[in-house]
């Protein structure tokens, strides 16, 4: 990502460096939902494995997992750049199944984008469309 970003910034004639732009983007677009994370911890404590499935490039995935600490809050992560497909592509869900190692019907997928939810359902997953006013406990209670 960075070499292409450097080229693009040079072409438009800005004095902003690729590193500065990346750091700004990562810092400004990284609001964590602490209520949800608390519920994730409770769900994991009850013995449920929780994985992060996200459309990210490698540097942003590392930022989320390492810098923001999401890697410590989930059992694993699957991101689009690592698997060569992004949600809602069925290949993303197939890669997730291969990585986690369980059949599709055992997954409970929660996403804020309806096309991703519909794609997960088409792959045989139990899927819920997330809105900010929901509780993960309620979603998992419905399963």
C-alpha positions as CSV (number, residue, x, y, z in Angstrom):
1,X,0.0,0.0,0.0
2,X,2.6,2.5,1.0
3,X,4.6,2.7,-2.2
4,X,1.5,3.2,-4.3
5,X,0.3,5.9,-1.8
6,X,3.6,7.7,-2.1
7,X,3.3,7.7,-5.9
8,X,-0.3,9.0,-5.8
9,X,0.6,11.8,-3.3
10,X,3.6,12.8,-5.5
11,X,1.4,12.9,-8.6
12,X,-1.1,15.2,-7.0
13,X,1.6,17.4,-5.7
14,X,0.9,17.4,-2.0
15,X,3.6,17.7,0.6
16,X,1.8,15.2,2.9
17,X,3.9,12.1,3.3
18,X,2.4,8.6,2.9
19,X,3.3,7.8,6.5
20,X,1.6,11.0,7.8
21,X,-1.6,10.3,5.8
22,X,-1.6,6.6,6.9
23,X,-1.1,7.6,10.6
24,X,-3.9,10.2,10.4
25,X,-6.3,7.7,8.7
26,X,-5.6,5.0,11.3
27,X,-5.9,7.3,14.3
28,X,-9.1,9.1,13.0
29,X,-10.9,6.0,11.8
30,X,-10.5,3.8,14.8
31,X,-13.3,4.3,17.3
32,X,-13.9,1.2,19.4
33,X,-17.3,0.3,20.8
34,X,-16.4,-0.4,24.4
35,X,-19.8,-1.8,25.2
36,X,-19.5,-4.3,22.4
37,X,-16.0,-5.2,23.5
38,X,-17.2,-5.8,27.0
39,X,-19.9,-8.2,25.7
40,X,-17.3,-9.9,23.5
41,X,-15.2,-10.6,26.6
42,X,-18.3,-12.0,28.4
43,X,-19.1,-14.2,25.4
44,X,-15.5,-15.5,25.2
45,X,-15.5,-16.1,29.0
46,X,-18.6,-18.3,28.4
47,X,-16.5,-20.5,26.1
48,X,-17.5,-19.1,22.7
49,X,-14.7,-18.5,20.2
50,X,-14.8,-15.0,18.7
51,X,-13.1,-14.1,15.5
52,X,-12.7,-10.8,13.8
53,X,-13.7,-10.9,10.1
54,X,-12.8,-7.6,8.4
55,X,-12.2,-6.0,5.1
56,X,-8.7,-4.5,5.7
57,X,-5.3,-4.2,4.1
58,X,-2.3,-5.6,6.0
59,X,-1.1,-2.4,7.7
60,X,-4.6,-1.4,8.9
61,X,-5.3,-5.0,10.1
62,X,-2.0,-4.9,12.1
63,X,-2.9,-1.5,13.6
64,X,-6.3,-2.8,14.7
65,X,-5.0,-6.0,16.1
66,X,-1.7,-4.8,17.7
67,X,-1.9,-1.1,18.3
68,X,-5.6,-1.0,19.4
69,X,-5.3,-4.4,21.1
70,X,-8.2,-6.1,19.3
71,X,-5.9,-9.1,18.8
72,X,-6.0,-9.7,22.6
73,X,-9.8,-9.4,22.6
74,X,-10.5,-12.1,19.9
75,X,-9.4,-15.7,19.3
76,X,-8.3,-14.9,15.8
77,X,-8.7,-12.6,12.8
78,X,-9.4,-12.9,9.1
79,X,-8.9,-9.9,6.9
80,X,-9.5,-9.4,3.2
81,X,-5.9,-8.7,2.2
82,X,-4.7,-11.9,3.9
83,X,-7.2,-14.1,2.1
84,X,-7.4,-12.4,-1.3
85,X,-11.1,-11.7,-1.1
86,X,-13.4,-9.3,0.7
87,X,-16.9,-9.5,2.2
88,X,-19.4,-10.1,0.7
89,X,-17.5,-12.3,-1.8
90,X,-18.2,-16.0,-0.9
91,X,-14.5,-16.7,-1.2
92,X,-14.0,-14.6,2.0
93,X,-16.3,-16.8,3.9
94,X,-14.8,-20.0,2.5
95,X,-11.3,-18.7,3.6
96,X,-12.7,-18.0,7.0
97,X,-14.0,-21.5,7.3
98,X,-10.7,-22.9,6.2
99,X,-8.8,-20.8,8.7
100,X,-11.1,-21.6,11.7
101,X,-11.7,-25.1,10.6
102,X,-15.5,-25.5,11.4
103,X,-18.4,-26.0,9.0
104,X,-20.5,-23.1,8.0
105,X,-23.6,-23.8,10.1
106,X,-21.6,-23.4,13.3
107,X,-20.8,-19.7,12.7
108,X,-22.7,-16.8,14.1
109,X,-21.8,-13.8,12.0
110,X,-22.6,-10.2,13.0
111,X,-22.0,-7.4,10.6
112,X,-23.2,-3.8,10.1
113,X,-23.5,-4.2,6.3
114,X,-26.5,-6.0,5.1
115,X,-24.9,-7.4,1.9
116,X,-22.2,-9.1,4.1
117,X,-25.0,-10.6,6.3
118,X,-26.8,-11.9,3.2
119,X,-23.6,-13.3,1.8
120,X,-22.9,-15.1,5.1
121,X,-26.4,-16.6,5.1
122,X,-25.9,-17.8,1.5
123,X,-22.8,-19.6,2.8
124,X,-24.9,-21.4,5.4
125,X,-23.9,-19.2,8.4
126,X,-26.2,-17.8,11.0
127,X,-26.0,-14.1,10.4
128,X,-27.3,-11.0,12.1
129,X,-27.4,-7.4,10.8
130,X,-25.8,-5.2,13.5
131,X,-27.1,-1.8,14.5
132,X,-25.5,0.3,17.3
133,X,-28.5,0.0,19.6
134,X,-28.2,-3.8,19.8
135,X,-26.7,-6.1,22.4
136,X,-24.4,-9.0,21.4
137,X,-25.9,-10.9,24.3
138,X,-29.3,-10.5,22.7
139,X,-28.0,-11.6,19.3
140,X,-26.4,-14.7,20.8
141,X,-29.4,-15.4,22.9
142,X,-31.5,-15.6,19.7
143,X,-29.2,-18.3,18.3
